[in-house]
């Protein structure tokens, strides 16, 4: 989604948008300076001056009760703008927070708020306004506040849809993995997404608000003492056969204001779409309960004091639409020891990533997770609270994703995304965290750390972005590093460099590493032990040399036979003699 600053830069390049901004600025200026632009009192009436022609002390004449038209027009601009600002402000104050919470956290609040929004949208607005004004008395600003409540469901739906669209983005998952709290994730990664469509919606609501307020004043539902476009039009209609010119001034002002806001909203929308097009070119922790004995996989390796991760009979299932369940991890038992690299290898869909995410606590809320035992460094993962899991992620457990460009938020610089987790977990000052981040960038082989630190993700290559993510994963000195297909999106040369870097960092820091991959070449280069997964189960575990020398399971042999190593070379091409 677009950043507001990018949208503003696009906006000022549009002549139509600039013209609309100038008109809106003039309206605001008129509203603010109204008392100084005329000496006439907009509420003072004089029967002897009723329907006086333009000229002299009354440049635009007077209305049916002798009030100065120019004074009422200037002060009416203030009333109309303040009224529509109240309505828009109320709609945003209700709709934006409700949409953020419902879209990000889902659950019962999402269901309740959606029901309330549907209810409000079904209520006839004019009837509700009449009821409220009959109870508390006629008031322009109160009427607009009520109308703001009625516009809030539209804002709520827009914000909820925007948040829902981005909450599953990989860079939001990366923020969760780095241990950032939900409040920080919403502030840093969700709000920039919401800001742009909120601005567009606000511009459009301002135009609608002026129309609604003028209509209410025209019907006599506003404050009688407050001048406005609507009350001026009402008076003009009463005298349309005597002084038809009275319709021109409030009608023209209303048309200019509504058109300016409408065109500005369209220009903002176009700028948002242009920024999105340019950029494209260039959950809750599931419950863990004790498993039953039906899950079958290889038994748990012998427990040692060096074990960081212990999973015994892990099972992950998801509900199907027909009410049955689909088991994607079925009885997995494995250990990851401090100072070793365990390769979790298998075809796509075998359950490798689901196993890794169960350790991180990042499976969707719909997942049903069972385990006989699930421990990290002796601590029971099954009984940890969400806050305790969040403290582990990014702190003691680092994570390297497989799509580097998608895991960096395009709205923020590389440096800011490295500094935030360091400050969160290690409590360093901003300057100290920056110094550490620059050192990490240099350590992972980036030649110009300062330039990359200040760059946005689209300004770095895929290989460099992967190095940035590796730097972020080890920034808080984790005990366990989970690397999920860390070289998939990279070319062969960069793959070798990244694998060597991961191995070097693992040896330097004595980390345990869980390397999720489908590539046996990666396994041979980096891993100490291997666990082979097939359709959710581990079918073979062994030291890497033993597995390559003597694979025991048929599936393992099939995977090894699928590689190009040790196969007969392709015969030389023979020249075909034309007949």
C-alpha positions in Angstrom: 0.0 0.0 0.0 1.0 3.6 -0.6 2.8 5.8 1.9 1.0 9.2 2.4 4.2 11.1 1.5 4.5 9.3 -1.8 0.8 10.0 -2.5 1.3 13.7 -1.8 4.2 13.9 -4.2 2.1 12.4 -6.9 -0.8 14.8 -6.0 1.1 18.0 -6.4 2.1 17.0 -9.9 -1.6 17.1 -11.0 -2.8 20.5 -12.1 -6.4 19.6 -11.3 -5.4 18.5 -7.8 -3.5 21.6 -7.2 -6.4 23.7 -8.4 -8.7 21.9 -6.0 -6.3 22.4 -3.1 -6.2 26.1 -3.9 -10.0 26.4 -3.9 -10.2 24.5 -0.6 -7.5 26.7 0.8 -9.5 29.8 -0.2 -12.6 28.4 1.4 -10.8 27.8 4.6 -9.2 31.2 4.5 -12.7 32.8 4.0 -14.1 30.8 6.9 -11.3 31.9 9.2 -11.2 35.6 8.1 -15.0 36.1 7.8 -15.3 38.5 10.7 -12.6 40.7 9.2 -13.8 40.6 5.6 -17.1 42.4 6.3 -18.4 44.9 8.9 -22.0 43.7 8.6 -23.5 41.4 11.2 -24.9 38.3 9.4 -27.7 37.9 12.0 -28.8 41.6 12.0 -32.1 42.0 10.1 -33.8 45.2 9.0 -37.3 45.1 7.6 -36.9 48.4 5.7 -33.8 46.9 4.0 -35.5 43.6 2.9 -34.5 42.5 -0.6 -32.4 45.6 -1.1 -30.5 45.5 -4.4 -26.7 45.1 -4.6 -24.6 48.2 -3.9 -23.5 50.5 -1.2 -23.3 49.0 2.2 -24.6 45.7 0.8 -22.4 44.6 -2.1 -24.6 41.5 -2.8 -27.8 43.0 -1.5 -30.0 41.7 1.4 -32.3 38.7 1.9 -36.0 38.5 2.7 -35.6 39.9 6.2 -32.9 42.5 5.4 -29.8 40.5 6.4 -26.6 41.3 4.4 -26.1 38.5 1.8 -22.3 38.9 1.6 -21.9 38.7 5.4 -24.1 35.6 5.6 -22.2 34.0 2.7 -18.8 34.6 4.4 -20.0 33.4 7.8 -22.0 30.6 6.2 -18.8 29.2 4.7 -17.5 28.9 8.2 -20.6 27.2 9.5 -20.7 24.8 6.6 -17.0 23.9 6.8 -17.1 23.4 10.6 -20.2 21.3 10.3 -18.8 19.0 7.7 -15.5 18.8 9.6 -17.4 17.6 12.7 -19.2 15.0 10.7 -16.0 13.8 9.1 -14.1 13.9 12.3 -16.7 11.8 14.2 -16.8 9.3 11.3 -13.0 8.9 11.3 -12.7 8.8 15.1 -15.2 5.9 15.3 -14.5 4.1 12.0 -10.7 4.1 11.9 -10.0 2.6 15.4 -12.8 0.1 15.0 -11.6 -1.0 11.6 -8.0 -1.3 12.8 -9.0 -3.5 15.7 -11.5 -5.6 13.8 -9.2 -6.1 10.8 -6.1 -6.9 12.7 -7.4 -9.0 15.7 -10.6 -10.4 14.1 -12.5 -12.6 16.6 -15.5 -11.5 18.5 -14.9 -7.8 18.1 -14.9 -8.1 14.3 -18.2 -10.0 14.4 -19.8 -7.5 16.8 -18.6 -4.3 15.1 -19.6 -5.6 11.7 -23.1 -6.3 13.0 -23.3 -2.8 14.5 -22.1 -1.3 11.2 -24.7 -3.2 9.3 -27.4 -2.0 11.7 -26.4 1.6 11.4 -26.4 1.4 7.6 -29.9 0.0 7.7 -31.3 2.8 9.8 -33.0 5.7 7.8 -30.7 8.7 8.5 -33.3 11.4 8.3 -35.6 9.6 10.8 -32.8 9.2 13.3 -31.8 12.8 12.9 -35.4 14.0 13.4 -35.6 11.8 16.6 -32.4 13.1 18.0 -33.1 16.8 17.2 -36.6 16.5 18.6 -35.2 15.3 21.9 -32.2 17.7 22.4 -33.3 20.6 20.3 -32.3 21.9 16.9 -28.5 22.3 16.5 -26.5 22.4 13.3 -23.4 20.9 14.9 -25.2 18.2 16.8 -27.0 17.2 13.7 -23.7 16.9 11.9 -22.2 14.9 14.8 -25.1 12.4 14.5 -24.6 12.3 10.7 -20.9 11.5 11.4 -22.0 8.5 13.4 -24.1 7.3 10.4 -21.1 7.7 8.1 -18.7 5.8 10.4 -19.7 2.3 9.1 -18.5 3.3 5.6 -15.1 4.3 7.1 -15.1 1.1 9.3 -15.6 -1.1 6.3 -12.8 0.6 4.2 -10.3 0.5 7.1 -11.1 -3.1 8.0 -10.7 -4.2 4.3 -7.4 -2.3 4.1 -6.1 -3.9 7.3 -7.3 -7.4 6.3 -5.5 -7.0 3.0 -2.2 -6.3 4.6 -2.2 -8.2 7.9 -1.1 -11.4 6.1 1.7 -9.7 4.2 5.1 -11.3 4.8 6.7 -8.2 6.2 4.0 -8.1 8.9 4.8 -11.8 9.7 8.4 -10.7 9.8 7.6 -8.1 12.3 5.8 -10.7 14.5 8.8 -13.0 14.2 11.1 -10.2 15.3 9.2 -10.0 18.5 7.4 -6.6 18.0 4.3 -6.2 20.0 0.9 -5.9 18.2 0.7 -2.2 19.1 4.1 -1.5 17.4 3.2 -3.6 14.4 -0.1 -1.6 14.0 1.7 1.7 14.5 4.6 1.0 12.1 3.2 -1.3 9.5 -0.6 -1.1 9.5 -1.3 2.7 10.0 0.8 3.8 7.0 -1.4 1.5 4.9 -4.6 2.9 6.4 -3.6 6.5 6.2 -3.8 6.9 2.4 -7.3 5.5 1.9 -8.5 7.3 5.0 -7.4 10.6 3.5 -9.2 9.8 0.2 -12.3 8.9 2.1 -12.1 12.0 4.3 -11.9 14.3 1.2 -15.0 12.6 -0.3 -16.9 12.8 3.0 -16.2 16.5 3.3 -18.1 17.2 0.1 -20.9 14.9 1.1 -21.1 16.6 4.5 -21.5 20.0 3.1 -24.4 18.8 0.9 -26.1 17.0 3.8 -25.7 20.0 6.2 -27.1 22.4 3.5 -30.0 20.0 3.1 -30.7 20.0 6.8 -30.5 23.8 7.0 -32.8 24.1 4.0 -35.4 21.9 5.8 -35.0 24.1 8.9 -33.4 21.3 11.1 -30.3 23.4 12.0 -29.6 26.3 14.3 -31.8 29.3 13.2 -29.1 31.7 14.4 -26.2 30.2 12.4 -25.9 31.5 8.8 -25.2 28.7 6.3 -25.6 27.9 2.6 -28.7 25.8 3.3 -30.5 28.6 5.2 -29.6 31.1 2.5 -31.1 28.8 -0.2 -34.2 28.4 1.9 -34.7 32.1 2.1 -34.0 32.5 -1.6 -36.6 29.9 -2.6 -39.2 31.8 -0.6 -38.4 34.9 -2.6 -37.6 33.2 -5.9 -40.1 35.3 -8.0 -39.1 38.6 -6.4 -35.3 38.3 -6.2 -34.1 35.2 -8.1 -30.5 36.4 -7.8 -30.5 35.4 -4.2 -30.2 31.7 -5.4 -27.0 32.4 -7.3 -24.6 33.2 -4.4 -25.2 30.3 -2.0 -25.8 27.9 -4.9 -22.5 28.9 -6.5 -20.6 28.7 -3.2 -22.1 25.2 -2.5 -21.4 24.0 -6.0 -17.7 25.2 -5.8 -17.1 23.6 -2.4 -18.7 20.3 -3.3 -17.0 20.1 -6.6 -13.6 21.0 -5.1 -13.8 18.3 -2.5 -15.2 15.7 -4.9 -12.4 16.3 -7.5 -9.8 16.4 -4.7 -11.0 13.0 -3.5 -10.8 11.6 -7.1 -7.3 13.1 -7.5 -6.2 11.5 -4.2 -7.6 8.2 -5.3 -5.7 8.5 -8.7 -2.5 9.4 -6.9 -2.9 6.4 -4.6 -3.5 4.1 -7.5 -0.4 5.5 -9.4 1.8 5.0 -6.3 0.6 1.4 -6.0 1.1 0.7 -9.7 4.7 2.2 -9.5 5.5 0.2 -6.4 4.3 -3.0 -7.9 6.4 -2.5 -10.9 9.7 -1.4 -9.5 -2.3 -14.1 14.2 -3.1 -15.4 17.4 -1.1 -18.3 18.9 -3.1 -21.5 18.5 -3.8 -23.6 21.5 -1.5 -26.5 22.2 -2.9 -29.6 23.9 -1.7 -33.1 24.6 -1.8 -35.3 21.5 -3.4 -38.7 21.3 -1.4 -41.8 20.5 -2.6 -42.2 16.9 0.1 -40.0 15.4 2.9 -42.2 14.0 6.3 -41.0 13.0 9.9 -41.7 14.0 10.5 -41.7 17.8 12.1 -38.8 19.5 15.9 -38.9 19.5 17.5 -39.3 22.8 17.3 -36.2 25.0 20.5 -34.3 25.8 21.4 -31.2 27.8 22.4 -29.5 24.5 18.8 -29.7 23.1 17.3 -26.4 22.3 14.1 -27.6 20.6 12.3 -30.8 21.5 9.1 -31.7 19.6 7.4 -35.1 20.4 4.5 -36.2 18.3 3.6 -32.8 16.9 0.4 -32.7 15.0 -1.1 -29.7 13.1 -4.6 -29.9 11.6 -6.9 -27.5 9.8 -10.7 -27.6 9.5 -12.3 -28.3 6.1 -15.5 -26.7 4.8 -17.3 -30.1 5.1 -16.5 -30.3 8.9 -13.7 -32.8 8.6 -10.0 -31.9 9.3 -6.9 -32.0 7.2 -3.7 -33.0 9.0 -0.6 -31.4 7.6 1.9 -32.4 10.3 1.3 -35.9 11.6 3.3 -37.1 14.7 6.6 -35.2 14.1 9.3 -35.8 16.6 12.7 -34.1 16.4 15.3 -32.2 18.3 17.5 -29.2 17.4 20.7 -29.1 19.5 22.8 -26.1 20.3 25.7 -25.6 17.9 24.3 -27.8 15.1 22.4 -27.4 11.9 19.4 -29.7 11.4 18.1 -29.8 7.9 14.3 -30.4 7.6 14.0 -31.5 4.0 11.1 -32.7 1.8 8.9 -31.7 -1.1 6.7 -28.7 -1.1 3.6 -29.4 1.0 5.3 -32.0 3.2 4.7 -29.9 6.3 8.2 -28.5 6.8 7.2 -24.8 7.2 4.2 -25.8 9.4 6.6 -27.6 11.7 8.9 -24.5 11.9 5.9 -22.1 12.5 4.7 -24.3 15.3 8.0 -23.6 17.1 7.6 -19.9 16.4 4.0 -19.9 17.5 2.9 -18.3 14.3 0.4 -20.8 12.9 -3.1 -19.3 12.1 -5.7 -19.3 14.8 -7.7 -21.9 12.8 -4.9 -24.5 13.3 -5.4 -27.2 15.8 -2.0 -28.1 17.4 -1.3 -31.1 19.5 2.0 -32.3 21.0 3.1 -34.8 23.6 6.0 -32.4 24.3 7.0 -29.1 22.8 10.0 -27.4 24.5 12.5 -24.6 23.9 15.6 -24.8 26.0 13.6 -26.7 28.7 10.7 -24.3 28.7 7.3 -25.7 27.8 6.0 -24.0 24.7 2.5 -25.4 25.2 1.9 -23.4 28.4 3.6 -20.1 27.3 1.4 -17.0 27.1 1.3 -14.9 24.0 3.6 -12.3 25.6 6.2 -15.0 26.5 6.2 -16.4 23.0 6.6 -12.8 21.6 9.6 -12.3 23.9 11.2 -15.4 22.4 10.6 -14.4 18.8 13.3 -12.1 17.5 15.1 -12.4 20.9 16.2 -16.0 21.6 14.7 -17.3 18.3 15.6 -15.7 15.0 13.9 -16.3 11.7 15.1 -16.0 8.1 12.2 -16.1 5.5 12.4 -17.3 2.0 11.2 -14.2 0.1 13.5 -11.3 1.1 11.8 -8.5 -0.8 8.3 -9.4 0.5 9.5 -9.5 4.2 10.7 -5.9 4.2 8.1 -3.1 4.6 8.3 -0.8 1.6 7.2 2.2 3.7 10.3 2.2 5.9 14.1 2.3 5.4 16.1 -0.8 5.9 17.8 0.8 8.9 14.6 1.6 10.7 13.5 -2.0 10.3 16.7 -3.3 11.8 16.8 -0.9 14.7 13.3 -1.4 16.0 13.7 -5.1 17.1 17.1 -4.4 18.6 15.7 -1.6 20.7 12.7 -3.8 21.6 14.6 -6.8 22.8 17.9 -5.3 24.1 16.7 -1.9 25.3 19.5 0.0 23.5 19.2 3.7 22.7 18.5 4.7 19.1 22.1 5.6 18.5 23.5 2.4 20.0 21.0 0.3 18.1 22.0 2.1 14.8 25.7 1.5 15.5 25.0 -2.2 16.1 22.8 -2.5 13.0 25.6 -0.9 10.9 28.1 -3.4 12.3 25.8 -6.3 11.5 25.3 -5.1 7.9 29.1 -5.0 7.5 29.4 -8.5 9.1 27.0 -10.0 6.6 29.1 -8.8 3.7 27.4 -5.5 2.7 30.1 -3.3 1.3 28.4 0.1 2.0 26.4 -0.4 5.3 25.5 3.3 5.6 24.0 3.5 2.2 22.0 0.3 2.6 20.9 1.4 6.1 19.4 4.6 4.6 17.9 2.8 1.6 14.3 1.7 1.1 13.8 -2.0 0.2 13.2 -1.4 -3.5 16.6 0.3 -3.7 18.5 -2.9 -2.8 18.9 -6.2 -4.7 17.4 -9.5 -3.7 20.7 -10.9 -2.5 21.4 -7.8 -0.5 17.9 -7.9 1.0 18.4 -11.5 2.1 21.7 -10.4 3.8 19.7 -7.6 5.6 17.2 -10.2 6.9 20.0 -12.4 8.1 21.5 -9.4 9.9 18.1 -8.8 11.5 17.7 -12.5 12.4 20.9 -12.6 14.4 20.8 -9.0 15.7 19.5 -9.9 19.1 22.0 -12.9 19.4 19.5 -15.7 19.3 20.1 -19.2 20.6 18.0 -20.7 17.7 17.9 -19.6 14.1 15.1 -20.9 11.9 15.8 -20.5 8.2 12.8 -21.2 5.9 14.1 -21.8 2.3 16.6 -18.9 2.7 18.0 -19.3 -0.8 15.0 -20.0 -2.9 14.7 -16.6 -4.6 18.4 -16.2 -5.2 20.7 -17.1 -8.1 23.2 -19.9 -7.6 26.2 -17.7 -6.9 24.4 -15.6 -4.2 22.9 -18.9 -2.8 26.4 -20.2 -2.1 27.4 -16.9 -0.4 24.3 -16.8 1.8 24.7 -20.4 2.9 28.3 -19.8 3.8 27.3 -16.7 5.7 24.7 -18.7 7.7 27.1 -21.4 8.5 29.8 -18.9 9.6 27.4 -17.0 11.9 26.1 -20.3 13.3 29.7 -21.4 14.3 30.6 -17.9 15.6 27.6 -17.7 17.9 27.2 -21.5 18.6 23.5 -21.3 17.5 21.2 -24.1 16.8 19.8 -23.8 13.3 16.7 -25.4 11.8 17.1 -25.2 8.1 13.9 -25.8 6.1 14.6 -26.7 2.5 13.7 -29.0 -0.4 17.3 -28.8 -1.8 19.6 -31.7 -0.9 22.5 -29.6 -2.3 21.9 -27.1 0.5 21.6 -29.9 3.0 25.0 -31.3 1.9 26.7 -27.9 2.2 25.4 -26.7 5.5 23.7 -29.4 7.7 25.0 -31.7 10.4 21.9 -33.8 10.7 18.9 -34.3 8.4 15.2 -35.1 9.0 13.3 -36.1 5.9 9.6 -35.3 5.8 6.9 -36.8 3.6 3.2 -35.9 3.7 3.5 -34.5 7.2 5.6 -37.3 8.7 9.3 -37.7 9.3 10.4 -40.8 7.6 14.1 -40.8 8.2 16.6 -39.0 10.5 20.4 -39.4 10.3 23.7 -37.6 10.3 24.2 -35.9 6.9 27.1 -38.2 5.9 25.3 -41.3 6.8 22.1 -40.3 5.0 23.9 -39.5 1.8 26.0 -42.6 2.0 23.3 -45.0 3.1 19.7 -43.7 2.7 17.3 -46.2 4.2 13.9 -45.0 3.3 12.5 -45.4 -0.2 11.3 -41.7 -0.2 14.8 -40.5 0.7 16.4 -42.6 -2.0 13.8 -41.2 -4.5 14.7 -37.6 -3.5 18.4 -38.3 -3.9 17.9 -40.0 -7.2 16.0 -36.9 -8.4 19.1 -34.7 -8.2 21.6 -34.4 -11.0 24.7 -35.4 -9.1 26.3 -38.8 -10.0 24.1 -39.3 -13.1 25.2 -40.1 -16.6 26.1 -37.1 -18.6 24.0 -36.1 -21.5 25.4 -37.5 -24.8 27.0 -35.1 -27.2 24.7 -33.6 -29.8 25.0 -35.1 -33.3 24.7 -33.1 -36.4 21.6 -34.1 -38.4 22.4 -34.6 -42.1 19.5 -33.3 -44.2 18.0 -35.8 -46.5 
